Amino acid sequence: MAGRLLAAVFVVLSSPFAAHAAAPTEREWPAWPRELTLSMASDCGPSHRVLALARAEAVRVWAPSGVVIRWVAPAELPFAAPREGWLVVRCNPDRSPLRPGTAGLAETIASIRFIGGDPTNTIMLRVASASALLARDTPAARALDERFPPLREERLARVLGRAIAHEVGHFLARSGDHTRRGLMKSSHSVELFAGQSLEPFRVDLVPTMARLSPLEESLER
């Protein structure tokens, strides 16, 4: 396959092996479309309640920035339209391999490939990894999840929806870089990731993404 391959991944805890592409200046960021069409492939089982809630969460994350995410059936994807305007979400049923040296702490929940510096049109989603994340929450949160299964479904859906929204950010910005804050930060605590507040996942910082210095990266970790 021609071109350099870069995987932009969303992990719960920062990894010292996380790679950063060269960061463009603010003036180089492309103007992203105000509407993006997404579809879940049949391997996700799109009728499942958790995934329906996850799709709604991705819409909710991007709505304040003026980007409208429109979910359609796979057959309705506008394949003939410019590639900048649509994405398909596919599901990997297996938990992804942990990054070397992370001592079992990092889970890849969603990812999008970059080939030759350009994002592909497929987001890979790993429901099992998101579920494993919730299993590492506080004992009190896990007890509530066991007592109220619908609550656990809602929390799982937030994790999945925000992971999708994060990969959408990589796609729209056409960059694998991360921000210091907001949706495009490389890591969030389990509590924030599954919590109700959208404040930690603001997207207004996306156009000013920049590579962190080695000192800043060490502080982030």
N, C-alpha and C positions, 0 to 999 in steps of 0.2 A: 504494500500500500504506500503510495507516494506521500511525501510530506512528513513533517514532524508530528507526533501524536502526543497530545496533552490531555490528561483526564482532570477535569475540575470537579472535585468531590466535596461533599458537605459532611463533615464529621462532627461528632459531639464534642470531643476534646481535641485540642490542638496537637498536631504531631510534628516532631522535629524533622520529619521527612516530607512535609508538605511543600510542594514546589510552587514557585511563583514565576509567572511569565513576565517578560519585560513590561513595565507599566507605561502606558502612553500618557501624554499630558492631557489636561482637560479638553483642550481644543480638538484633540484627535478622536474624542468619543463620538460614535455615530449617533444620529438622531433616530431613536427607536420608534417603531410604529405605535400608534395609540390604541391599536386593537391587535390582539394576538389570538390565533385560533389553536386550541389544543384538543387532543383526543386521547383517551385511554385505550390501549390495545386490548384485545379480547383476553390476553393472558393475565390481565389484572382483575377480571371479573367485575366490570364496571357497575353492576347492579348492587354490589355489596354496600351496606350502609356506611362502613368506615371510609371506603374510597369515595363515596358520594360526598361525605362531609369533608374529605380531604380536598376534593375539587373545589368545593365552596370556600374552603380556607385559602387556597391559592388565589382565588378571585378577591377575597377580602384583603389579603396582604397588599396586592398591587393597586386596588381601587383608589386609595388616597393619592397615589402618584399620577392618576389620570390614565393609566394603562388598563384597558378593558380586556380581560381574559374571557374568551368565549369557548365553552366546551361543546364539542359536537361528537356525533358517532364517527367511528373510523372511516366509514364510507363517504362522509361529508367533508373530510379534510381537503383543503384546496391545494392539492399537489401541483396543479398547474400555475399557482400563484408564485410570486417571488419567495424564495426560501427563507427570507427574513421574517415572514409573517405567520408561520405555523410550526407546531411541534407535536410529536407523538410521545406519549408516556407508556413505557413498557415495564412490566414487573418481572423481577428476578425472584423466584421463590426461595432461594438459598441465601443465607447470611454471607456477606462478602468476606473475603479474607481480611484479617486485621493487618494494619500496617506494621512492618517490622519494628521492634523496639518499643511498642506502645503498651506492652504488658496487659493486653486485653482491654484497654480503655477506649479505643477508638473504633467506631462503627461507621461504615459508609452507608448512608441511607439513600442518597440519590447521587447520580453522576451524569455528566454530559461530556462527550468526547470532542476534542478539538483536533482537527487535522490540518496541518499547514497553517496554523493560526486562526482557522475558521471553525466555528462550532458546527457540529452536525445537528440534525433535526430530531434527534431521539434522546429523551431523558430515561435513564434506567432507575427504577424505584425498587427498593428492597424493604418490603413490609416486615419481614422477619427481623431485620436489623433494627427497625424502629421499635418493634415489640421488645427486643432485647434491651433497648435503651430504657424503656419504661420499667423493666425488671430491675434496673439499677437505681431507681428513684428511692426516695426516703421510705423507711418502713411504714410511716403513716400514710403516705400516698399510695403505696402498694396495698395496704389494708383497705383503703377506700375503693381502689380498683377492684379488689376481690369481692367486696361487699356490694358494689354497684357496677355491674358490667357495662351498662350504658355510659357511665362516666369514663370508664377506661376506653371505650370506643371513641368518645369525643376527644380524649387526650391523645390517643394514637392518631386520630385524624388530623389534629393540629400539627403533630410532628411531621406527618407525611405531606400535608399541604404546604407547610413552611419549607420543607426540603425541596418540594417541587418549585415553589416560588424562588428559592435561592438559585436553583439551576436556570430558571427563566431569566434571572438577573445576569448570569454568565452569558446566556444566549443573546440577550438584548444588548449588553455592553460589548459583546464579542471579545471577551477577555476572561482569563482564568484567575485574575487577581482578586484579592479580598480587601475589604475595608476594615478600618479600626473599630467601627461601630455599625449597628443596624443589621438589616437582612443579610448583607454580603460579608459580614464578619465570618471568619472561618469556624468559629466554635461558640456554642452557647451552653449554659448549664441545663441539666435535665429539667429543672424547675421552670426556667424561662421558656425552654423549647416547647413544653407541654402546657404552659400556663395560658390563662385567658387573655392577658394583655398583649396587644400588638406593638406596644411602644418599643420593645427591643428589636423589632423587625421592620423599622422604618426603611423606606427605599430611597429617600431623597438624597442620600449620600452616594448613591451608585455612580453618578458621573464624575465624582472626584476620587475614585478609587486610586490608591497608590501603594507601591510596595513598602512594607514596613522595614525599618532599619533592623540590623541584628539585635540591637538593644531592645527595641520595641517588641520584636518577636519573642525575645526571652521573657519580657514582662507579660506578654499576652499568654504565654504558656504557664 
